[in-house]
Amino acid sequence: MSVETAVLSIISDVLYIAPNFNPEQTLVDDLGADSLDILNLVSELENHFDVNISDDDFFESMRAVHLVGVIEDLVDEKNNSRS
């Protein structure tokens, strides 16, 4: 499963939305995430990918598509540090 597919699936599961949502949508305004949803989302993503998402990284990526990019970068950094 690609990082993008996994991130979008986790977003769909945490927010209880259809898996075919538009990744250009914002998490809060368009998809209806509240503060508890955001905390759960960050926790699920960190656990799934074994990364730490900083508040700055997360809040700069309030669109699902941007969050995919943040996670891809974190996974790449983690993999490169192990090499």
N, C-alpha and C positions, 0 to 999 in steps of 0.2 A: 504494500500500500504506500503510495506516495505521501510526502509530508502534506501536500495540499489537500489530498483526499482525507487524510486523518484529521487535520485541523478543521476542515469544514464539517466532517462527521461529528467531531466533539462539540463544535458550536451548535449544530443541529440537536444533538442529544441534550446538552445543558440547557438550551433555551426552549426545548420542546417545540421546535419548528420543523417544517418539511425539509428533507435533505436537499431538495433542489432549489434552495433559496439563492438569491442573487448575491454573490460575494462582494459586490460593490456597495451593498447596503451597509449602513452604520449599525453597530451592535446595539446602541442605546436608542437612537431616534427611530430607526427603521425596523429593527428586529425586536425592540421592546425590552432589552436587557436592563435589569435594575442592579443596584450595588451588590446584592447577594449573588445574582447571576454572574456578575463580573468576577467576584471572588472565587466562585465555583469553577468558572471557566479557566481562570489563571491556574488554579490548583490542578484541574484535570490535564491541562496542557503541560504543566511542569512535570507532573507524574508520568504522563504518557511518553514524553520525549526526554525525560531526565535532564531538564535544563532549568535555569533560574531566569525568570522574566522580570526585568526591572520595571518599576512603575513607569519610568520615562518611556521605555520601549513599548509597554502596553498602551499607554494613553496617547502615544503618537500614532497608534495603529488602530483607531476605533472603527475602521472598516475591516470586514472579514478578510478581504484580499490583502490588505496591508499586514494583518496579523499573520497570515501565511508567510509573507516575506520575512517577518521578524523571527518566526520559528525556524524557517529554513536557514537563516543566518546563524542562529544559535546552535542548531544541529551541526552545521558545517564547522563552526568554531570548536564545538565539542569533539567532533571527529578529527579535526586537524591537530588538536592538542594531544590526542592519543597517539598520533603518528610519530 
